[in-house]
Amino acid sequence: MIKKPITNLEVLNEAYCYEKPSGFSRGMKIDLNGSTFLFISGTASIDESGNSVHIDDFAKQTERTYYNIKNLLASEGATWKDVVKTTVYIKDIKKNYDEFNKLRIEFFKQENVYPYPASVAVQATLCRDELLIELDAMAIIKNK
């Protein structure tokens, strides 16, 4: 088994570079038995400098979150078509879940993702007060 961190500094800085460092990688790539497993850590509406963006705009935060994960996947040669499981953490699930689901379906249609990944959604207190949504993802790609 070979393990290495996933990074894309053009999109997101590393959490350990924050003013208050966090002890995690953006993701991990694991090569195992002819397949590559990508585990993307909880990702939110954060820019390449580590700043929260689109404060108070749930739709824009969701879009940025999907953008960030898309680019982390791309750094390893994967796309959203390779994602098999996601977990979504929503600050106010009663208020925002229906909107999230519409945005998710729209995004998957734009990316030609079908079937949709397995998923779970939970209400959660997020690591920054201004964040409204966070996603993690797991993808599997076949080694060439």
N, CA, C and O atoms as a GROMACS GRO file, in nm:
protein
  576
    1MET      N    1   0.085  -0.119   0.000
    1MET     CA    2   0.000   0.000   0.000
    1MET      C    3   0.089   0.124   0.000
    1MET      O    4   0.186   0.134   0.076
    2ILE      N    5   0.054   0.218  -0.086
    2ILE     CA    6   0.125   0.346  -0.093
    2ILE      C    7   0.028   0.456  -0.056
    2ILE      O    8  -0.083   0.461  -0.108
    3LYS      N    9   0.069   0.544   0.035
    3LYS     CA   10  -0.016   0.652   0.085
    3LYS      C   11   0.055   0.784   0.066
    3LYS      O   12   0.172   0.799   0.099
    4LYS      N   13  -0.020   0.884   0.010
    4LYS     CA   14   0.039   1.018  -0.002
    4LYS      C   15  -0.072   1.122   0.009
    4LYS      O   16  -0.187   1.093  -0.023
    5PRO      N   17  -0.040   1.243   0.054
    5PRO     CA   18  -0.142   1.347   0.067
    5PRO      C   19  -0.185   1.401  -0.069
    5PRO      O   20  -0.108   1.402  -0.164
    6ILE      N   21  -0.308   1.444  -0.075
    6ILE     CA   22  -0.364   1.511  -0.192
    6ILE      C   23  -0.360   1.660  -0.167
    6ILE      O   24  -0.396   1.706  -0.058
    7THR      N   25  -0.316   1.736  -0.265
    7THR     CA   26  -0.310   1.881  -0.249
    7THR      C   27  -0.333   1.949  -0.384
    7THR      O   28  -0.303   1.892  -0.489
    8ASN      N   29  -0.385   2.071  -0.380
    8ASN     CA   30  -0.399   2.156  -0.498
    8ASN      C   31  -0.392   2.300  -0.449
    8ASN      O   32  -0.496   2.362  -0.423
    9LEU      N   33  -0.273   2.352  -0.436
    9LEU     CA   34  -0.252   2.483  -0.375
    9LEU      C   35  -0.307   2.599  -0.456
    9LEU      O   36  -0.321   2.709  -0.404
   10GLU      N   37  -0.339   2.577  -0.583
   10GLU     CA   38  -0.402   2.682  -0.664
   10GLU      C   39  -0.546   2.705  -0.620
   10GLU      O   40  -0.604   2.810  -0.649
   11VAL      N   41  -0.604   2.608  -0.552
   11VAL     CA   42  -0.745   2.615  -0.512
   11VAL      C   43  -0.759   2.631  -0.362
   11VAL      O   44  -0.837   2.714  -0.314
   12LEU      N   45  -0.682   2.552  -0.287
   12LEU     CA   46  -0.692   2.549  -0.140
   12LEU      C   47  -0.552   2.539  -0.080
   12LEU      O   48  -0.469   2.462  -0.128
   13ASN      N   49  -0.527   2.617   0.023
   13ASN     CA   50  -0.400   2.599   0.094
   13ASN      C   51  -0.414   2.479   0.187
   13ASN      O   52  -0.523   2.423   0.201
   14GLU      N   53  -0.308   2.442   0.250
   14GLU     CA   54  -0.313   2.329   0.342
   14GLU      C   55  -0.357   2.377   0.480
   14GLU      O   56  -0.318   2.485   0.525
   15ALA      N   57  -0.437   2.297   0.546
   15ALA     CA   58  -0.490   2.335   0.677
   15ALA      C   59  -0.380   2.357   0.780
   15ALA      O   60  -0.397   2.435   0.874
   16TYR      N   61  -0.269   2.288   0.763
   16TYR     CA   62  -0.159   2.309   0.858
   16TYR      C   63  -0.087   2.441   0.834
   16TYR      O   64   0.002   2.478   0.910
   17CYS      N   65  -0.126   2.514   0.727
   17CYS     CA   66  -0.069   2.648   0.701
   17CYS      C   67  -0.158   2.760   0.755
   17CYS      O   68  -0.121   2.877   0.745
   18TYR      N   69  -0.274   2.726   0.812
   18TYR     CA   70  -0.362   2.828   0.867
   18TYR      C   71  -0.293   2.905   0.979
   18TYR      O   72  -0.194   2.859   1.036
   19GLU      N   73  -0.347   3.023   1.007
   19GLU     CA   74  -0.297   3.100   1.120
   19GLU      C   75  -0.301   3.016   1.248
   19GLU      O   76  -0.207   3.016   1.328
   20LYS      N   77  -0.411   2.943   1.264
   20LYS     CA   78  -0.423   2.845   1.371
   20LYS      C   79  -0.417   2.709   1.301
   20LYS      O   80  -0.519   2.660   1.254
   21PRO      N   81  -0.300   2.648   1.295
   21PRO     CA   82  -0.286   2.525   1.215
   21PRO      C   83  -0.380   2.413   1.259
   21PRO      O   84  -0.408   2.396   1.378
   22SER      N   85  -0.427   2.338   1.159
   22SER     CA   86  -0.509   2.219   1.184
   22SER      C   87  -0.428   2.097   1.145
   22SER      O   88  -0.350   2.101   1.050
   23GLY      N   89  -0.446   1.990   1.217
   23GLY     CA   90  -0.366   1.870   1.196
   23GLY      C   91  -0.431   1.770   1.101
   23GLY      O   92  -0.457   1.657   1.140
   24PHE      N   93  -0.457   1.811   0.976
   24PHE     CA   94  -0.509   1.716   0.878
   24PHE      C   95  -0.463   1.757   0.739
   24PHE      O   96  -0.425   1.871   0.716
   25SER      N   97  -0.466   1.662   0.647
   25SER     CA   98  -0.436   1.687   0.506
   25SER      C   99  -0.568   1.708   0.432
   25SER      O  100  -0.673   1.663   0.477
   26ARG      N  101  -0.562   1.776   0.319
   26ARG     CA  102  -0.681   1.797   0.235
   26ARG      C  103  -0.740   1.665   0.190
   26ARG      O  104  -0.861   1.655   0.165
   27GLY      N  105  -0.657   1.567   0.178
   27GLY     CA  106  -0.703   1.435   0.138
   27GLY      C  107  -0.587   1.338   0.138
   27GLY      O  108  -0.472   1.376   0.155
   28MET      N  109  -0.619   1.212   0.120
   28MET     CA  110  -0.518   1.108   0.112
   28MET      C  111  -0.545   1.022  -0.011
   28MET      O  112  -0.659   0.989  -0.043
   29LYS      N  113  -0.435   0.987  -0.078
   29LYS     CA  114  -0.439   0.898  -0.193
   29LYS      C  115  -0.377   0.766  -0.149
   29LYS      O  116  -0.266   0.764  -0.097
   30ILE      N  117  -0.450   0.658  -0.171
   30ILE     CA  118  -0.400   0.526  -0.134
   30ILE      C  119  -0.406   0.436  -0.256
   30ILE      O  120  -0.514   0.413  -0.311
   31ASP      N  121  -0.290   0.386  -0.298
   31ASP     CA  122  -0.282   0.289  -0.408
   31ASP      C  123  -0.281   0.151  -0.346
   31ASP      O  124  -0.198   0.119  -0.261
   32LEU      N  125  -0.377   0.069  -0.392
   32LEU     CA  126  -0.393  -0.063  -0.332
   32LEU      C  127  -0.450  -0.160  -0.434
   32LEU      O  128  -0.559  -0.138  -0.486
   33ASN      N  129  -0.378  -0.264  -0.463
   33ASN     CA  130  -0.425  -0.373  -0.549
   33ASN      C  131  -0.482  -0.326  -0.682
   33ASN      O  132  -0.588  -0.373  -0.723
   34GLY      N  133  -0.414  -0.234  -0.749
   34GLY     CA  134  -0.456  -0.192  -0.883
   34GLY      C  135  -0.560  -0.083  -0.886
   34GLY      O  136  -0.605  -0.043  -0.993
   35SER      N  137  -0.600  -0.034  -0.771
   35SER     CA  138  -0.696   0.076  -0.764
   35SER      C  139  -0.638   0.188  -0.678
   35SER      O  140  -0.554   0.165  -0.591
   36THR      N  141  -0.685   0.308  -0.703
   36THR     CA  142  -0.648   0.422  -0.622
   36THR      C  143  -0.771   0.471  -0.549
   36THR      O  144  -0.874   0.497  -0.611
   37PHE      N  145  -0.760   0.485  -0.420
   37PHE     CA  146  -0.868   0.536  -0.336
   37PHE      C  147  -0.831   0.678  -0.296
   37PHE      O  148  -0.722   0.704  -0.247
   38LEU      N  149  -0.924   0.770  -0.318
   38LEU     CA  150  -0.904   0.910  -0.280
   38LEU      C  151  -1.001   0.944  -0.168
   38LEU      O  152  -1.122   0.929  -0.183
   39PHE      N  153  -0.948   0.990  -0.058
   39PHE     CA  154  -1.029   1.032   0.056
   39PHE      C  155  -1.011   1.182   0.072
   39PHE      O  156  -0.905   1.228   0.114
   40ILE      N  157  -1.115   1.258   0.040
   40ILE     CA  158  -1.111   1.404   0.049
   40ILE      C  159  -1.167   1.445   0.185
   40ILE      O  160  -1.280   1.411   0.219
   41SER      N  161  -1.087   1.518   0.260
   41SER     CA  162  -1.130   1.565   0.393
   41SER      C  163  -1.247   1.661   0.381
   41SER      O  164  -1.279   1.709   0.272
   42GLY      N  165  -1.310   1.689   0.493
   42GLY     CA  166  -1.416   1.788   0.495
   42GLY      C  167  -1.368   1.916   0.429
   42GLY      O  168  -1.266   1.973   0.468
   43THR      N  169  -1.443   1.961   0.329
   43THR     CA  170  -1.404   2.075   0.247
   43THR      C  171  -1.520   2.174   0.244
   43THR      O  172  -1.637   2.135   0.238
   44ALA      N  173  -1.487   2.302   0.250
   44ALA     CA  174  -1.592   2.404   0.258
   44ALA      C  175  -1.560   2.517   0.160
   44ALA      O  176  -1.475   2.504   0.073
   45SER      N  177  -1.628   2.627   0.177
   45SER     CA  178  -1.613   2.744   0.092
   45SER      C  179  -1.493   2.826   0.138
   45SER      O  180  -1.506   2.934   0.197
   46ILE      N  181  -1.374   2.771   0.109
   46ILE     CA  182  -1.246   2.830   0.149
   46ILE      C  183  -1.168   2.861   0.022
   46ILE      O  184  -1.171   2.782  -0.074
   47ASP      N  185  -1.099   2.974   0.019
   47ASP     CA  186  -1.019   3.008  -0.100
   47ASP      C  187  -0.875   2.962  -0.085
   47ASP      O  188  -0.838   2.901   0.015
   48GLU      N  189  -0.794   2.993  -0.186
   48GLU     CA  190  -0.655   2.948  -0.189
   48GLU      C  191  -0.569   3.010  -0.080
   48GLU      O  192  -0.458   2.964  -0.056
   49SER      N  193  -0.618   3.115  -0.014
   49SER     CA  194  -0.545   3.176   0.096
   49SER      C  195  -0.594   3.129   0.233
   49SER      O  196  -0.544   3.173   0.336
   50GLY      N  197  -0.692   3.039   0.232
   50GLY     CA  198  -0.746   2.987   0.358
   50GLY      C  199  -0.857   3.071   0.417
   50GLY      O  200  -0.896   3.051   0.532
   51ASN      N  201  -0.911   3.166   0.338
   51ASN     CA  202  -1.020   3.251   0.386
   51ASN      C  203  -1.156   3.192   0.351
   51ASN      O  204  -1.174   3.134   0.244
   52SER      N  205  -1.251   3.207   0.442
   52SER     CA  206  -1.389   3.170   0.411
   52SER      C  207  -1.442   3.268   0.307
   52SER      O  208  -1.418   3.388   0.317
   53VAL      N  209  -1.514   3.217   0.209
   53VAL     CA  210  -1.571   3.302   0.105
   53VAL      C  211  -1.721   3.277   0.092
   53VAL      O  212  -1.771   3.171   0.128
   54HIS      N  213  -1.790   3.376   0.039
   54HIS     CA  214  -1.935   3.373   0.018
   54HIS      C  215  -2.012   3.365   0.150
   54HIS      O  216  -2.104   3.284   0.166
   55ILE      N  217  -1.973   3.449   0.244
   55ILE     CA  218  -2.036   3.454   0.376
   55ILE      C  219  -2.185   3.481   0.359
   55ILE      O  220  -2.224   3.568   0.280
   56ASP      N  221  -2.267   3.408   0.432
   56ASP     CA  222  -2.413   3.423   0.434
   56ASP      C  223  -2.482   3.386   0.304
   56ASP      O  224  -2.599   3.420   0.286
   57ASP      N  225  -2.414   3.318   0.211
   57ASP     CA  226  -2.477   3.277   0.085
   57ASP      C  227  -2.462   3.125   0.070
   57ASP      O  228  -2.359   3.076   0.024
   58PHE      N  229  -2.567   3.052   0.110
   58PHE     CA  230  -2.561   2.907   0.110
   58PHE      C  231  -2.533   2.851  -0.029
   58PHE      O  232  -2.449   2.761  -0.043
   59ALA      N  233  -2.600   2.901  -0.132
   59ALA     CA  234  -2.580   2.850  -0.267
   59ALA      C  235  -2.437   2.870  -0.314
   59ALA      O  236  -2.376   2.778  -0.370
   60LYS      N  237  -2.382   2.988  -0.293
   60LYS     CA  238  -2.244   3.016  -0.336
   60LYS      C  239  -2.143   2.934  -0.255
   60LYS      O  240  -2.042   2.889  -0.310
   61GLN      N  241  -2.169   2.915  -0.127
   61GLN     CA  242  -2.080   2.831  -0.047
   61GLN      C  243  -2.084   2.687  -0.098
   61GLN      O  244  -1.980   2.621  -0.106
   62THR      N  245  -2.200   2.640  -0.134
   62THR     CA  246  -2.213   2.504  -0.187
   62THR      C  247  -2.137   2.492  -0.319
   62THR      O  248  -2.063   2.395  -0.340
   63GLU      N  249  -2.154   2.589  -0.407
   63GLU     CA  250  -2.083   2.588  -0.535
   63GLU      C  251  -1.932   2.588  -0.514
   63GLU      O  252  -1.860   2.512  -0.580
   64ARG      N  253  -1.883   2.671  -0.424
   64ARG     CA  254  -1.738   2.678  -0.400
   64ARG      C  255  -1.687   2.546  -0.341
   64ARG      O  256  -1.577   2.501  -0.374
   65THR      N  257  -1.766   2.485  -0.256
   65THR     CA  258  -1.728   2.358  -0.196
   65THR      C  259  -1.714   2.250  -0.304
   65THR      O  260  -1.615   2.177  -0.306
   66TYR      N  261  -1.812   2.242  -0.394
   66TYR     CA  262  -1.803   2.145  -0.505
   66TYR      C  263  -1.684   2.176  -0.596
   66TYR      O  264  -1.616   2.085  -0.643
   67TYR      N  265  -1.659   2.305  -0.621
   67TYR     CA  266  -1.544   2.348  -0.701
   67TYR      C  267  -1.414   2.302  -0.637
   67TYR      O  268  -1.326   2.249  -0.705
   68ASN      N  269  -1.401   2.323  -0.506
   68ASN     CA  270  -1.280   2.284  -0.436
   68ASN      C  271  -1.256   2.133  -0.445
   68ASN      O  272  -1.145   2.089  -0.473
   69ILE      N  273  -1.361   2.056  -0.422
   69ILE     CA  274  -1.346   1.910  -0.428
   69ILE      C  275  -1.316   1.866  -0.572
   69ILE      O  276  -1.233   1.778  -0.593
   70LYS      N  277  -1.382   1.926  -0.669
   70LYS     CA  278  -1.357   1.894  -0.809
   70LYS      C  279  -1.209   1.912  -0.842
   70LYS      O  280  -1.150   1.828  -0.910
   71ASN      N  281  -1.150   2.020  -0.794
   71ASN     CA  282  -1.010   2.048  -0.823
   71ASN      C  283  -0.914   1.962  -0.742
   71ASN      O  284  -0.804   1.932  -0.789
   72LEU      N  285  -0.951   1.923  -0.622
   72LEU     CA  286  -0.869   1.827  -0.548
   72LEU      C  287  -0.870   1.692  -0.620
   72LEU      O  288  -0.765   1.628  -0.632
   73LEU      N  289  -0.986   1.649  -0.667
   73LEU     CA  290  -0.995   1.524  -0.743
   73LEU      C  291  -0.910   1.533  -0.870
   73LEU      O  292  -0.836   1.440  -0.903
   74ALA      N  293  -0.922   1.645  -0.941
   74ALA     CA  294  -0.850   1.663  -1.068
   74ALA      C  295  -0.699   1.655  -1.047
   74ALA      O  296  -0.627   1.608  -1.135
   75SER      N  297  -0.650   1.700  -0.932
   75SER     CA  298  -0.506   1.695  -0.906
   75SER      C  299  -0.454   1.551  -0.903
   75SER      O  300  -0.333   1.528  -0.912
   76GLU      N  301  -0.545   1.455  -0.889
   76GLU     CA  302  -0.508   1.314  -0.888
   76GLU      C  303  -0.562   1.238  -1.009
   76GLU      O  304  -0.560   1.115  -1.012
   77GLY      N  305  -0.611   1.313  -1.109
   77GLY     CA  306  -0.662   1.249  -1.230
   77GLY      C  307  -0.801   1.192  -1.217
   77GLY      O  308  -0.840   1.105  -1.296
   78ALA      N  309  -0.877   1.238  -1.120
   78ALA     CA  310  -1.012   1.188  -1.097
   78ALA      C  311  -1.114   1.298  -1.126
   78ALA      O  312  -1.079   1.415  -1.137
   79THR      N  313  -1.239   1.258  -1.136
   79THR     CA  314  -1.350   1.352  -1.152
   79THR      C  315  -1.461   1.312  -1.055
   79THR      O  316  -1.450   1.213  -0.982
   80TRP      N  317  -1.567   1.392  -1.057
   80TRP     CA  318  -1.682   1.357  -0.972
   80TRP      C  319  -1.746   1.226  -1.016
   80TRP      O  320  -1.818   1.164  -0.937
   81LYS      N  321  -1.722   1.181  -1.139
   81LYS     CA  322  -1.773   1.051  -1.184
   81LYS      C  323  -1.711   0.937  -1.106
   81LYS      O  324  -1.767   0.827  -1.101
   82ASP      N  325  -1.595   0.960  -1.046
   82ASP     CA  326  -1.524   0.857  -0.970
   82ASP      C  327  -1.566   0.854  -0.822
   82ASP      O  328  -1.527   0.763  -0.749
   83VAL      N  329  -1.643   0.952  -0.779
   83VAL     CA  330  -1.683   0.960  -0.638
   83VAL      C  331  -1.790   0.855  -0.609
   83VAL      O  332  -1.890   0.844  -0.681
   84VAL      N  333  -1.768   0.779  -0.503
   84VAL     CA  334  -1.861   0.673  -0.465
   84VAL      C  335  -1.938   0.704  -0.336
   84VAL      O  336  -2.042   0.642  -0.310
   85LYS      N  337  -1.889   0.799  -0.257
   85LYS     CA  338  -1.954   0.830  -0.128
   85LYS      C  339  -1.923   0.972  -0.087
   85LYS      O  340  -1.810   1.019  -0.101
   86THR      N  341  -2.025   1.041  -0.037
   86THR     CA  342  -2.006   1.174   0.019
   86THR      C  343  -2.078   1.183   0.154
   86THR      O  344  -2.172   1.108   0.181
   87THR      N  345  -2.031   1.273   0.235
   87THR     CA  346  -2.103   1.312   0.356
   87THR      C  347  -2.113   1.464   0.350
   87THR      O  348  -2.014   1.533   0.328
   88VAL      N  349  -2.233   1.515   0.371
   88VAL     CA  350  -2.254   1.660   0.372
   88VAL      C  351  -2.293   1.701   0.513
   88VAL      O  352  -2.376   1.638   0.578
   89TYR      N  353  -2.230   1.807   0.559
   89TYR     CA  354  -2.254   1.862   0.691
   89TYR      C  355  -2.316   1.999   0.670
   89TYR      O  356  -2.252   2.089   0.615
   90ILE      N  357  -2.439   2.016   0.715
   90ILE     CA  358  -2.512   2.141   0.694
   90ILE      C  359  -2.541   2.205   0.829
   90ILE      O  360  -2.590   2.139   0.921
   91LYS      N  361  -2.509   2.332   0.839
   91LYS     CA  362  -2.527   2.404   0.967
   91LYS      C  363  -2.674   2.405   1.010
   91LYS      O  364  -2.703   2.383   1.128
   92ASP      N  365  -2.766   2.430   0.917
   92ASP     CA  366  -2.910   2.431   0.948
   92ASP      C  367  -2.980   2.345   0.844
   92ASP      O  368  -3.023   2.396   0.740
   93ILE      N  369  -2.990   2.216   0.871
   93ILE     CA  370  -3.041   2.121   0.773
   93ILE      C  371  -3.188   2.146   0.740
   93ILE      O  372  -3.229   2.125   0.626
   94LYS      N  373  -3.268   2.188   0.836
   94LYS     CA  374  -3.409   2.215   0.808
   94LYS      C  375  -3.424   2.332   0.711
   94LYS      O  376  -3.510   2.330   0.624
   95LYS      N  377  -3.341   2.431   0.727
   95LYS     CA  378  -3.347   2.550   0.643
   95LYS      C  379  -3.287   2.526   0.504
   95LYS      O  380  -3.340   2.576   0.405
   96ASN      N  381  -3.179   2.449   0.496
   96ASN     CA  382  -3.101   2.445   0.372
   96ASN      C  383  -3.098   2.313   0.296
   96ASN      O  384  -3.044   2.310   0.185
   97TYR      N  385  -3.153   2.204   0.350
   97TYR     CA  386  -3.138   2.076   0.281
   97TYR      C  387  -3.204   2.073   0.144
   97TYR      O  388  -3.143   2.025   0.048
   98ASP      N  389  -3.324   2.122   0.132
   98ASP     CA  390  -3.392   2.120   0.001
   98ASP      C  391  -3.312   2.197  -0.104
   98ASP      O  392  -3.298   2.152  -0.217
   99GLU      N  393  -3.260   2.314  -0.066
   99GLU     CA  394  -3.178   2.392  -0.158
   99GLU      C  395  -3.051   2.315  -0.193
   99GLU      O  396  -3.010   2.311  -0.309
  100PHE      N  397  -2.988   2.255  -0.092
  100PHE     CA  398  -2.867   2.176  -0.118
  100PHE      C  399  -2.896   2.065  -0.217
  100PHE      O  400  -2.820   2.045  -0.312
  101ASN      N  401  -3.003   1.993  -0.198
  101ASN     CA  402  -3.034   1.881  -0.285
  101ASN      C  403  -3.054   1.927  -0.430
  101ASN      O  404  -3.008   1.860  -0.522
  102LYS      N  405  -3.120   2.038  -0.449
  102LYS     CA  406  -3.137   2.093  -0.584
  102LYS      C  407  -3.003   2.132  -0.644
  102LYS      O  408  -2.977   2.102  -0.761
  103LEU      N  409  -2.918   2.197  -0.567
  103LEU     CA  410  -2.786   2.237  -0.615
  103LEU      C  411  -2.700   2.115  -0.648
  103LEU      O  412  -2.628   2.115  -0.747
  104ARG      N  413  -2.709   2.013  -0.564
  104ARG     CA  414  -2.631   1.891  -0.586
  104ARG      C  415  -2.673   1.823  -0.716
  104ARG      O  416  -2.588   1.783  -0.795
  105ILE      N  417  -2.802   1.809  -0.738
  105ILE     CA  418  -2.852   1.746  -0.861
  105ILE      C  419  -2.809   1.827  -0.983
  105ILE      O  420  -2.765   1.770  -1.083
  106GLU      N  421  -2.820   1.959  -0.974
  106GLU     CA  422  -2.777   2.046  -1.084
  106GLU      C  423  -2.628   2.028  -1.113
  106GLU      O  424  -2.588   2.016  -1.229
  107PHE      N  425  -2.547   2.024  -1.009
  107PHE     CA  426  -2.403   2.006  -1.025
  107PHE      C  427  -2.374   1.870  -1.089
  107PHE      O  428  -2.294   1.862  -1.182
  108PHE      N  429  -2.436   1.764  -1.040
  108PHE     CA  430  -2.412   1.631  -1.095
  108PHE      C  431  -2.453   1.624  -1.243
  108PHE      O  432  -2.387   1.558  -1.322
  109LYS      N  433  -2.561   1.690  -1.279
  109LYS     CA  434  -2.601   1.694  -1.420
  109LYS      C  435  -2.496   1.764  -1.504
  109LYS      O  436  -2.461   1.718  -1.613
  110GLN      N  437  -2.443   1.877  -1.455
  110GLN     CA  438  -2.339   1.951  -1.528
  110GLN      C  439  -2.213   1.867  -1.544
  110GLN      O  440  -2.145   1.877  -1.647
  111GLU      N  441  -2.182   1.784  -1.446
  111GLU     CA  442  -2.061   1.701  -1.449
  111GLU      C  443  -2.086   1.563  -1.510
  111GLU      O  444  -1.996   1.480  -1.515
  112ASN      N  445  -2.210   1.539  -1.556
  112ASN     CA  446  -2.248   1.408  -1.613
  112ASN      C  447  -2.223   1.293  -1.516
  112ASN      O  448  -2.174   1.186  -1.555
  113VAL      N  449  -2.256   1.315  -1.390
  113VAL     CA  450  -2.239   1.212  -1.287
  113VAL      C  451  -2.366   1.129  -1.278
  113VAL      O  452  -2.473   1.181  -1.246
  114TYR      N  453  -2.353   1.002  -1.307
  114TYR     CA  454  -2.463   0.907  -1.289
  114TYR      C  455  -2.404   0.768  -1.289
  114TYR      O  456  -2.323   0.737  -1.377
  115PRO      N  457  -2.439   0.684  -1.197
  115PRO     CA  458  -2.531   0.711  -1.088
  115PRO      C  459  -2.469   0.806  -0.985
  115PRO      O  460  -2.347   0.823  -0.979
  116TYR      N  461  -2.556   0.866  -0.907
  116TYR     CA  462  -2.509   0.957  -0.803
  116TYR      C  463  -2.435   0.878  -0.695
  116TYR      O  464  -2.466   0.761  -0.672
  117PRO      N  465  -2.339   0.941  -0.628
  117PRO     CA  466  -2.268   0.872  -0.519
  117PRO      C  467  -2.362   0.843  -0.401
  117PRO      O  468  -2.464   0.910  -0.382
  118ALA      N  469  -2.326   0.743  -0.324
  118ALA     CA  470  -2.394   0.721  -0.197
  118ALA      C  471  -2.369   0.845  -0.112
  118ALA      O  472  -2.265   0.910  -0.126
  119SER      N  473  -2.463   0.878  -0.023
  119SER     CA  474  -2.447   1.002   0.053
  119SER      C  475  -2.523   0.997   0.184
  119SER      O  476  -2.621   0.924   0.199
  120VAL      N  477  -2.475   1.076   0.276
  120VAL     CA  478  -2.547   1.098   0.401
  120VAL      C  479  -2.538   1.248   0.429
  120VAL      O  480  -2.437   1.312   0.400
  121ALA      N  481  -2.644   1.303   0.487
  121ALA     CA  482  -2.645   1.444   0.525
  121ALA      C  483  -2.676   1.454   0.674
  121ALA      O  484  -2.766   1.388   0.725
  122VAL      N  485  -2.600   1.539   0.741
  122VAL     CA  486  -2.622   1.558   0.884
  122VAL      C  487  -2.615   1.707   0.917
  122VAL      O  488  -2.547   1.784   0.849
  123GLN      N  489  -2.685   1.745   1.020
  123GLN     CA  490  -2.672   1.880   1.072
  123GLN      C  491  -2.552   1.882   1.165
  123GLN      O  492  -2.535   1.792   1.247
  124ALA      N  493  -2.469   1.986   1.152
  124ALA     CA  494  -2.347   1.989   1.232
  124ALA      C  495  -2.305   2.132   1.262
  124ALA      O  496  -2.336   2.225   1.187
  125THR      N  497  -2.235   2.147   1.372
  125THR     CA  498  -2.165   2.271   1.402
  125THR      C  499  -2.032   2.262   1.327
  125THR      O  500  -1.955   2.169   1.349
  126LEU      N  501  -2.005   2.358   1.240
  126LEU     CA  502  -1.886   2.354   1.158
  126LEU      C  503  -1.771   2.428   1.226
  126LEU      O  504  -1.791   2.499   1.323
  127CYS      N  505  -1.651   2.410   1.173
  127CYS     CA  506  -1.531   2.460   1.241
  127CYS      C  507  -1.518   2.612   1.239
  127CYS      O  508  -1.442   2.669   1.318
  128ARG      N  509  -1.590   2.678   1.150
  128ARG     CA  510  -1.593   2.824   1.146
  128ARG      C  511  -1.739   2.868   1.148
  128ARG      O  512  -1.822   2.813   1.077
  129ASP      N  513  -1.770   2.967   1.230
  129ASP     CA  514  -1.908   3.012   1.245
  129ASP      C  515  -1.973   3.053   1.114
  129ASP      O  516  -2.093   3.034   1.096
  130GLU      N  517  -1.895   3.111   1.021
  130GLU     CA  518  -1.952   3.164   0.897
  130GLU      C  519  -1.978   3.056   0.791
  130GLU      O  520  -2.043   3.083   0.690
  131LEU      N  521  -1.928   2.936   0.814
  131LEU     CA  522  -1.951   2.829   0.717
  131LEU      C  523  -2.089   2.768   0.735
  131LEU      O  524  -2.134   2.744   0.847
  132LEU      N  525  -2.156   2.744   0.623
  132LEU     CA  526  -2.291   2.691   0.625
  132LEU      C  527  -2.297   2.546   0.578
  132LEU      O  528  -2.395   2.476   0.603
  133ILE      N  529  -2.190   2.501   0.510
  133ILE     CA  530  -2.188   2.366   0.453
  133ILE      C  531  -2.044   2.316   0.443
  133ILE      O  532  -1.951   2.394   0.423
  134GLU      N  533  -2.028   2.186   0.456
  134GLU     CA  534  -1.898   2.121   0.439
  134GLU      C  535  -1.925   1.983   0.380
  134GLU      O  536  -2.025   1.919   0.413
  135LEU      N  537  -1.837   1.937   0.293
  135LEU     CA  538  -1.851   1.806   0.229
  135LEU      C  539  -1.721   1.728   0.240
  135LEU      O  540  -1.613   1.786   0.235
  136ASP      N  541  -1.732   1.598   0.255
  136ASP     CA  542  -1.616   1.512   0.231
  136ASP      C  543  -1.655   1.411   0.124
  136ASP      O  544  -1.774   1.392   0.096
  137ALA      N  545  -1.556   1.346   0.065
  137ALA     CA  546  -1.584   1.256  -0.046
  137ALA      C  547  -1.481   1.143  -0.051
  137ALA      O  548  -1.368   1.158  -0.007
  138MET      N  549  -1.525   1.032  -0.107
  138MET     CA  550  -1.437   0.919  -0.134
  138MET      C  551  -1.454   0.879  -0.279
  138MET      O  552  -1.566   0.860  -0.326
  139ALA      N  553  -1.342   0.866  -0.351
  139ALA     CA  554  -1.345   0.826  -0.491
  139ALA      C  555  -1.255   0.706  -0.511
  139ALA      O  556  -1.160   0.684  -0.435
  140ILE      N  557  -1.285   0.628  -0.615
  140ILE     CA  558  -1.203   0.513  -0.650
  140ILE      C  559  -1.175   0.521  -0.800
  140ILE      O  560  -1.267   0.535  -0.881
  141ILE      N  561  -1.046   0.511  -0.836
  141ILE     CA  562  -1.011   0.507  -0.976
  141ILE      C  563  -0.924   0.384  -1.001
  141ILE      O  564  -0.846   0.343  -0.915
  142LYS      N  565  -0.939   0.328  -1.120
  142LYS     CA  566  -0.861   0.211  -1.159
  142LYS      C  567  -0.725   0.256  -1.208
  142LYS      O  568  -0.716   0.344  -1.292
  143ASN      N  569  -0.620   0.196  -1.156
  143ASN     CA  570  -0.485   0.229  -1.203
  143ASN      C  571  -0.467   0.180  -1.346
  143ASN      O  572  -0.518   0.074  -1.384
  144LYS      N  573  -0.393   0.259  -1.424
  144LYS     CA  574  -0.372   0.222  -1.564
  144LYS      C  575  -0.247   0.141  -1.581
  144LYS      O  576  -0.213   0.102  -1.693
   0.00000   0.00000   0.00000
